[in-house]
């Protein structure tokens, strides 16, 4: 196993640096997963208390609308020429 890991090292990277980086990445991923699960459990508890549940299609449609609303300004930026492009000049 050690030779396989050493074969994946970048130039100048030590085995201990590789292991440290890998350990930090795993710790961050586990923390993010735990936070995700906590949010999901809290949401489920809130839904049970309120009795307000949404089916998957409703939830996905709401997320799609939020995504499209956030993407709209980016689309407008791409469609609207800059002042210098209107005048036939390019940067």
Secondary structure, 3 states (H helix, E strand, C coil): CHHHHHHCCCCCCCHHHHHHHHHHHHHHHHHHHHHHHHHHHHHHHHHHHHCCCCCHHHHHHHHHHHHHHHHHHHHHHHHCCCHHHHCCCCC
